[in-house]
Amino acid sequence: MAIGKTELAQKVAEQAGLNKAQANRAVDAVLETISDELSNGGEVRLTGFGNFRVTKTAARTGRNPRTGDAIQIPEGRRAAFTPGSRLKQSVSGSQGGSSS
């Protein structure tokens, strides 16, 4: 089951002893800080959790799905996330080393 921002803020409030408004502001501040740093071409490293960074995509030729015509797709940038070791272990349920 996926949780949304509201549920995330509620869990933050419970774990950090904050009220809902404070937790919402904290979650908003974290997300905005990550977005701002990526917008500026930076990287956000959360040790054990993972790294957020910007990757470049190369220009390429694609296909219009309706017509099948070739179209040029310009180079671009996209956000990427690489999970850290503790997150990998948490997800895999293993207590030992990583399996990737």
Order of alpha helices (4+ residues) and beta strands (2+ residues): alpha-alpha-beta-beta-beta-beta-beta-alpha
